[in-house]
Amino acid sequence: MRNTEADTLDELIDDCTAMPAELRPTTAKALPEPRAASPWQVTDACAAQVDGLDAYV
């Protein structure tokens, strides 16, 4: 019985680069443009969660 799993990182890299063409994507899909981040704000509900934390710690 032959071990088909890679024993070393080099064997794993060789296995990955030897993938059949039909399993590899033919063209790279373009990534969407990143969205502008909205400004981060602390809400009253968020602040209420830590109200009195100094006394607890």
Secondary structure in CASP SS format (residue, H / E / C, confidence):
PFRMAT SS
TARGET T0000
AUTHOR 0000-0000-0000
METHOD secondary structure of the structure
MODEL  1
M C 1.00
R C 1.00
N C 1.00
T C 1.00
E C 1.00
A C 1.00
D C 1.00
T C 1.00
L H 1.00
D H 1.00
E H 1.00
L H 1.00
I H 1.00
D H 1.00
D H 1.00
C H 1.00
T H 1.00
A C 1.00
M C 1.00
P C 1.00
A H 1.00
E H 1.00
L H 1.00
R C 1.00
P C 1.00
T C 1.00
T C 1.00
A C 1.00
K C 1.00
A C 1.00
L C 1.00
P C 1.00
E C 1.00
P C 1.00
R C 1.00
A C 1.00
A C 1.00
S C 1.00
P C 1.00
W C 1.00
Q C 1.00
V C 1.00
T C 1.00
D H 1.00
A H 1.00
C H 1.00
A H 1.00
A H 1.00
Q H 1.00
V C 1.00
D C 1.00
G C 1.00
L H 1.00
D H 1.00
A H 1.00
Y H 1.00
V C 1.00
END
